[in-house]
Amino acid sequence: MSRCALVTGIGGQDGSLLAELLLAEGYRVCGVVRSLAAPLPNLAAIGNELELYELELADGEAVRRLLGSVRPDEVYNLAAVSLVPRSWEEPRRTLELGVLGAAALLDAVLRVEPGIRLFQASSAEIFGEASESPQTELTVLAPRTPYGVAKASAQLLVGCYRAQHGLHASAGILFAHESPRRPPEFVTRKVSRAAAMAHLRLLSELPLGNLSARRDWGAAEDSVRAMWLMLQAEAPDDYVVATGEAHSVEELCALAFGHVGLDWREFVRVDESLLRGQADVGALVGDASKARARLGWRPTIGFDELVRRMVDADLALLRAGAAA
């Protein structure tokens, strides 16, 4: 019989890419969404191959009922208020979904079937103004945003349940990972879409925040493959998932606009209202040596290729919209 996986946040960038990977591996794939009535464009191509359930993840009893009904072999918890600035606008919701949701899933696994393997999506934001560079699984946690606090708390819970109850529960400390499925509020997609629009003469100016901010940007396809590999490992553990290379927002702009033959400096301006202030973090760059050694994982899509793919995808979307 095929294995069954339950994916929370399945409609997002990571959830949809993970669902495609799991289907390709022969899984029965079930997904949790906040509303079945809401559009799920990322699942358009595979929606008829999925079992979708509407669920409030912080509702522990509902989570236990769902696990008892679905009986998954693996659970991937990707649900979160994923935009860091939005976590300041919705701190309570960020913590409810990020911490109580993770606690509900861990408790449900323990009560329904302790043999279920669980993956928890953590984030480089747990390191905040990191005490060392690059960051590893042993770097001190010092989150500086509600989003980072939620991710750090959920990761610590995973470690508690793993140590106390022997659950096969792992956390992936995911550094920034992108794809054309990123919502336009994220800086990578904001820049790729702006470059495409400028190429089509649909944009004259792009306001951005800190151009010198540096991030370890990888491809989302590589990150979801790391998630899956963690649950195939014999023993559970926490792993940094990163490329080991940091790039600035300025580099991102130069690549994106350069890909369509434009000079980014003619379009980009700094908008101080978009700066994160004291909550901004330093250069986040991860050391994924542990994942390479134990899981055989390594990134396959470089930064330049990733940016080009995103710009090309946005060009195709804009042209399709114009044709329609």
N, C-alpha and C positions, 0 to 999 in steps of 0.2 A: 504494500500500500504506500502511496505517496505521503511524504511528510506534510504537515500543516503548519503554516506560520501566521501569526496575528501581528499586524502592523498598525500601531497608532500613528496618527498624523499622516495617513497614507496618501492624502490628496496633495501634500506639499512636494517640494523639489525632491528631497531625499526619499520620502515615502513612495513616491511614484517610481523613481528609479530603482529603489529596492524591490518593489513589487515586480517590476519587469525582470530583474535578475532572478528572483525566486521562481517566477513562472518558467523562466528558461531552464532552471534547475529541476523542474518537475514538481514543484510544491503546489498544494492547495493553498491559496492565499486569501486570508480574511483581513479586512481593514476596518479601522475605527475612524469615523468622521464626526464632527460636531453636529452636522445637519445633512440629512440625505436630500433635502430640498435645495441645498446650495449647489452652484455649478462646480464641477471638478474637472477643469480643462486638462490637467496633467494626466488624468486617467482615461481620456477620451478613447485612446487606441486599445485599451485593455479592460475597460469597465465591465464588459460582458464575461470576463474570465475571473472576476473577483466576487467575493461575498462581502458586502459592506454593512456595517452596523452603526447606528447612531447611539452615541454614548457620552455621558459626562464623566470624564476620567477620574475626577476626584470623588465620585460616588462609589465607595468601596464595595457595597452590596451589589450594585449593578455590574461592577467589574468582575466580581466572583461568579455571578450568574453567567456572564458572557464566557468566561474561561471554562466554566463547567459545561456549557453548551457546545462551544467550538472544539474544546479539547486540543489546543495547539501543541505542537512539539517545541516550537520556538516562539518567543514574543520579542518584538522590536519596539521599544518605546521611543518614538521620535516626536511625539506631540509636545509643543511648547509655544509660548509667545516668543517667536524667534527673532524679531527685530529688536536689537538692543535698545535704541532710543525709546521704543514703544513700551519697554519694561518700566521706564520711569513714569509713563502716563498710566499704566495699569499694573502697579506693583503687586496689588493683592491677587489679581488674576494670574500674574506671572508666577507667583509662589504657589497658588492653588494648583495650577496645572503642572508646574515643574516639580514641586515637592510632594504635595498630597497625591498627585497622579502617580508618581513613581512609587510612593508608599503603598497606594492601593493595589498596584500591580504586583509588587513584591509580596504583599500579604496574601493576595489571591493565589499566586503561584504556590506559596507555602501551604495554603489550606486546600487547594483543589488538586494539585499534582506537583510535588516538589521536584519531580524529574524534568519539568519544563525548563528549557534554557532561555535566559532573558538577557537582552541587550538594552543598555541605557545610553542614550545619546548625551554625552557631556560636551564641554566646549573649552576652547583655549581661554575664554573669558573668565574661567575660574582662577587664572593666574594674575589678572589685573596688571598692576605695575610690577611685572615679574622681577623676582630677586636674582635671576640668572638667565642667561641666554646661551644656547637654546634651552627651551623648557622640556623637561622629561616627566615621567610619571611620578618622580619624587620631588619635583619643584613645589615649594610652599604655596598653598592656596591663599590668595589674597584678592578675592573678587571686589570690583568697585562699582558694580551695577546690580540692580535687582535681578536681571537676567543671569549674571555671573553667580550671584548668591544662590539662586534656584538650582543652577546646574551643579554647583559645588555640593549643595545639600543632598541632591539626588545621588550624586556619585558616592558620597559618604554613606548614604543609606544602603547602596548596593554592596559596599564593602562590609557593612554591619551584617546584612543578611547572608552574605557569602561566608563570613567567619562564624557566625552564630548557628546557622542552620544548614550550612553546606550546599547552598543553592549554586547552580551553575549560572551565576549572574556576572556579567562583564560590563564595564563602561568604556566607551570609546571617547577619548578626549580629542574631539574633532576640531582641528584648526580650520580656518575659513575655506570653504569649498563651494564652488560655483558651477553654474550651467545656464543655458538659455531659459531654464524653468525658474530661475530666481525671480521673485517679485520685483517690480521696478523701483521699490523703495530702497533696495540694497545698492550700495555704491557701485558695485561691479556692473549690475544690470542698468543702473542709471547712466553709467558712462557708455556702455555698449549701445544702448538705445539712442543716446544723444549723438554718438558718432554716426550711427545709421541715419538718423533724422537730418543731421547736418549735411551728410552726403546727398540726401534727397532734397536739400534746400528747404527743410521743414523746421529748422531750429537755428537760432542766431546766438543763443547764450546758454551756458550750463553753469548754474551756481553750485559750488561744492564747499565742503568744510576744509579740514586740514589736509593739504596736498602732500605733506611730508609723512603722514601716518603710514606705517609699514605693516603689512600683514603677510602671513604665509598662506598664499592662495593656491589651492589645488582644485582638481576636478571632482565634482560631486560623484561621478561614476566610480572613481577610485575609492572615495570614502565609503560608499555603500558596499563595495566589495570587501572592504576591511571589516565592516559590521558583520557581514555573513561569515567571514573567516573566523571571527572571534567565537561564534557559536558552533563552529565545526571543530574547534580545538578541544583536546581532551580535558584540559583544566581551564577554569575561568580565571580572568585577570583583567586589569585595566591597561589600556594601551593608548599612547599618543598616536594620532593619525595626522601626518603632516608631510610636506615636501622637503622641509629643511631649508627652504629659500624664502627670504622676505623681499617683498616689492612694495614700492610706495604708490600712493594714489596718483602721483604725478607720472610714474612709469606706466601705470594702467591707462591713463589718459593718452599718453604719447603713443602707446601701442594701438589703442582702439582707433583713435583718429588717424594715425599714420596708416592703418590698414586700408582706409578708404581715401588715402592721398591728401589728408588735411593736416594742418598744424593746430594742435590742441590749444595753443596759447591764444588763438584767435577766437575761441569760443568759451573757454573756462574762466570763471571769476570766483574768487573766494568770498563766501557769504558767512560773516561771523556768527550769524544766528544758527548756523549748522555745526559749529564747533562744539565738541563734547565737554570742553572745559576741564575741570579738575577730575571728572570721571573718565577722561580719555586714558587709554592705556599705552604702554610703550610698544616697542617692536616685539610682536608676538611671532616667534618662529620655533617650530617644534623639532624635536629629535625623535624620529620614529624607528630608532635602531632596534628596539624591543619587538615591534611589530614585524620588522624585516626578518629578524632572527627566528622568532617563534612561530609566526604565521606565514612566513614567505611572502608577505605583502610588500609592494613597492608601488609608487605612483607611476602611471603610464602616460599621462597627458601633461605636458609642460605648460608653463604660464603663457608663453607666447601663443601656443596653439589654442589654449583655452580662450584667450581674449579674442582671437580671430574667429573661433567658432561662435562666440556669443554675438559678435558684431554681424557676422553672416546670417545668423538666425534672426536677429532683429531686422536686418535688411529684408529678408524673406517675408517676415510678418508684416512689415510696413507696405511692401509691394503687394502682398496678397490683399491687405485691407484696402489699398487704393484701387486694385482691380475689382474688388467686390463692390 
